[in-house]
Every structure is written in C-alpha cells, then in structure tokens.
C-alpha cells in the first residue's frame, strides 16, 4: 500500500487533477436561406488546478440541416469567425475584411463564462455554381444573436454535443 500512494500522487500531479467542462447553448433562428433552424454553440475547456491553468477549444456553431460548422477562434482582434472561400460578406461592417463574425465582450475563449454569449454573423454561405450544395448557417444581421450557455462537467471530450437533427 505504501508503494502505491506515491504512484497515485504522481499520477494525480501529472494529470493536474484535470476537470473537463462542456459549455453549450441552443438558439432557434433563421439560417442564411431563411429557414427557421436550431443552432448549437459549444466549446470545451480543461481546468488543471494543480498547474494553475486551463485549455479551451474553438467555439463552434453547428446549424441544423447543414453540414457547415462555424469556427470562432482566438485571433489578434478577438474571438473571430474568419471568412472562408465560400463565404460572402452581406453586412457593410464585413466588407473588405477577412472577418465574418465575432463573439462580443471577450477577447479570449478563457474569458467566456456560462450565461449570455453574444455572437455576430456578417456573411452568408455562397455556393459557387449549380453543382455546389448550399451549406447555410446563421443569417447575417446587424444585431448580435444571444445564446444562453450552460456549463457541465464531462468525463472526457467524446461527449461533445451533436448537430441538431434535421426534421425535414
């Protein structure tokens, strides 16, 4: 027993007694094709109290009935959704920029807390030709979307939420 205790303490120190959290919130709003859909916002975090640090993943939005995923990552200008090849700016504030959206009131994912998260979307999915399948996401609009986010502890990140099921 006395030999097991140091091994157990070493294992705890190396893992940092990590706690894994999943932050998520659902919103019903129009997508870029005008259909009312559910949109899931989530990110994960690992907190290691013994190491006095934490790690966060990207903030993602998964729209219902679309295979598109919006990734909001930490950039020098804050938590941003960077314009991709098939994204087209719709709002004036997005013109000429490589940014199609942002998470307001936080510059880093570690600063996000459960509760209201304000998200902007400035672009829309723009298929390049008739053979390109639309991949709609939240409709661009002037006012931010407000997600109500809750936090729950998970054993591991295989418990990441799934895209809202399409009911068409």
C-alpha positions in Angstrom: 0.0 0.0 0.0 2.8 2.4 0.9 4.3 2.0 -2.6 1.0 2.7 -4.3 0.5 6.0 -2.6 3.5 7.8 -4.3 2.4 6.3 -7.7 -1.1 7.6 -7.1 0.2 11.1 -6.1 2.5 11.2 -9.1 -0.4 10.3 -11.5 -2.6 13.0 -9.9 0.2 15.6 -10.2 0.9 14.7 -13.9 -2.8 14.9 -14.8 -3.1 18.1 -12.7 -6.4 16.7 -11.4 -8.0 17.9 -14.6 -11.6 18.8 -14.8 -13.2 18.7 -18.3 -16.1 21.1 -19.0 -18.5 21.4 -21.9 -20.2 24.8 -22.5 -23.2 24.8 -24.8 -26.3 26.7 -25.7 -29.0 26.3 -28.4 -30.8 29.0 -30.3 -33.6 28.9 -32.8 -33.1 31.5 -35.6 -33.3 31.8 -39.4 -30.4 30.4 -41.4 -28.9 32.1 -44.5 -31.7 30.5 -46.7 -34.4 32.0 -44.4 -35.4 28.7 -42.8 -36.0 28.7 -39.0 -33.4 26.3 -37.6 -31.8 25.4 -34.3 -28.1 26.4 -33.9 -25.9 24.8 -31.3 -23.0 26.8 -29.9 -20.4 25.0 -27.8 -16.8 24.8 -26.7 -14.8 22.7 -24.2 -12.4 23.5 -21.5 -9.9 21.6 -19.3 -9.1 23.1 -16.0 -6.0 21.9 -14.2 -6.0 23.4 -10.7 -2.6 21.9 -9.6 -1.0 23.6 -12.7 -3.0 26.8 -12.3 -4.0 26.8 -16.0 -6.8 25.8 -18.4 -7.1 24.9 -22.0 -10.0 25.7 -24.3 -11.1 24.5 -27.7 -12.6 26.6 -30.5 -16.1 28.0 -30.1 -18.2 26.2 -32.7 -21.7 26.7 -34.1 -23.4 23.7 -35.6 -26.5 24.6 -37.7 -29.4 22.2 -38.1 -29.9 20.7 -41.6 -26.5 21.8 -42.7 -23.0 20.2 -42.6 -21.4 23.6 -42.2 -19.5 24.4 -39.0 -18.7 27.9 -37.9 -15.4 28.0 -36.0 -14.7 31.1 -33.8 -11.0 31.1 -32.9 -8.8 33.4 -30.9 -7.1 35.9 -33.2 -5.3 39.2 -32.5 -8.6 41.1 -32.9 -10.6 38.8 -30.5 -12.7 35.7 -31.0 -13.4 35.7 -34.7 -15.1 33.7 -37.4 -12.7 34.1 -40.3 -14.1 34.4 -43.8 -13.7 31.2 -45.9 -13.6 30.7 -49.6 -17.4 30.1 -50.0 -18.4 32.9 -47.5 -19.8 36.2 -49.0 -19.9 39.4 -46.9 -23.5 40.6 -46.5 -23.3 43.4 -44.0 -21.3 46.6 -44.6 -19.2 46.1 -41.5 -17.8 42.9 -43.1 -16.8 44.4 -46.5 -13.1 44.3 -47.2 -12.3 42.3 -44.1 -11.5 38.6 -43.6 -13.9 38.5 -40.7 -17.4 37.1 -41.0 -18.3 37.3 -37.3 -17.2 37.7 -33.8 -18.0 36.8 -30.2 -18.6 40.1 -28.3 -17.4 41.1 -24.8 -14.4 38.7 -24.7 -11.1 38.6 -26.4 -10.1 35.1 -25.4 -12.1 31.9 -25.0 -10.8 31.5 -21.5 -12.7 34.8 -20.7 -16.1 33.3 -21.7 -18.4 32.3 -18.9 -21.8 30.5 -18.7 -24.7 32.8 -19.3 -25.4 35.1 -22.3 -22.9 34.9 -25.2 -23.4 37.5 -28.0 -22.4 36.4 -31.4 -22.4 38.3 -34.7 -22.6 36.9 -38.2 -21.8 39.2 -41.1 -21.6 36.8 -44.1 -23.6 34.1 -45.8 -22.8 30.8 -47.5 -22.4 31.4 -51.2 -22.3 28.2 -53.4 -20.0 28.8 -56.4 -22.2 27.1 -59.0 -25.3 25.0 -59.5 -23.5 21.8 -58.5 -22.3 23.2 -55.2 -24.7 22.2 -52.4 -25.8 25.1 -50.1 -24.4 24.9 -46.6 -26.4 27.5 -44.7 -25.6 28.9 -41.3 -27.0 31.7 -39.1 -28.4 34.5 -41.2 -26.3 37.7 -41.2 -27.9 40.5 -39.3 -27.0 43.8 -37.6 -27.9 42.8 -34.1 -26.0 40.0 -32.3 -27.5 36.6 -31.6 -27.8 35.8 -27.9 -27.1 32.3 -26.8 -27.8 31.2 -23.3 -24.8 28.9 -22.4 -24.6 26.4 -19.6 -21.6 24.5 -18.3 -21.4 20.9 -17.3 -18.6 18.7 -16.3 -17.9 15.7 -18.5 -15.6 12.7 -18.1 -13.9 13.1 -21.5 -14.5 15.1 -24.7 -16.1 12.2 -26.5 -19.3 13.6 -25.0 -19.2 16.6 -27.4 -22.7 17.5 -28.4 -24.0 16.5 -31.8 -25.5 18.7 -34.5 -29.3 19.3 -34.1 -31.2 16.6 -36.0 -32.8 17.7 -39.3 -36.6 17.2 -39.2 -37.3 17.7 -42.9 
